[in-house]
Amino acid sequence: MIDETLADAKEQFERAIEATSVDFSTVRTGRANPALYSRVLVDYYGAATPLQQLAAFSTPDAKTILITPYDISAMRDIERALSDSEIGANPSNDGKQIRITIPDLTEERRKEYVKLIKSKGEDHKVSVRNTRRKSKEIIEKAIKDGEVGKDDGERGTKELESLTKSYVEKIDEMSKRKEAELLEV
């Protein structure tokens, strides 16, 4: 019972780490990173389609992203979606590829992104803590109902706390790395 609860909690914690990684990859750092465009949707024949499904990405240098559409007729739609995205891309089209040059970040913009990273990191830590709370309630109910002994319940609770602490620290570490990357000039 307790082992199952801990395994479920660990699985949820892993999902929180994955979500944190995905969220952080969408924040631009001044370097060309195709993950910036993972959430851009293109109106492709009337359907909102993720850009990754419509084009190939490459990064010939640290400041440039090349987007090569699989279907050349979608070029204009892709370009429009990039221009309208919140990323602030300024695409240029040569007829075969779309080139995006990533401008350097201003100090003010870097600080805004650091705040965003801290906020996203805190949201994911709250998710981990909510999972801990739910798992702890399950363990306490099992003790109350007599399904497990008090000693086993306390051991499970201690393991859960230790597990929670390690995952919160992982998210903190990810936040620090991303902040350092953002503040790097």
SULMOJO-V444820 format. One line per field, one symbol per residue. psi: psi as a letter, one per 20 degrees, with the letter a starting at -180 (. if undefined). A space follows every 10 residues. Layout:
psi=???
//
This chain:
psi=gghgghgggg ghgghhgghg ggghiipqji qpohihjhjp ppnolipopp hhiirqqqnh rijpppooqh ohiigggggg hghiqihkqn qppjhhqppp poqqqrgghg hghggggggg ghghhhgghg gggghhhggh hhggijhqrg ghgggggggg ggggghhhhg ggggggghgg hhip.
//
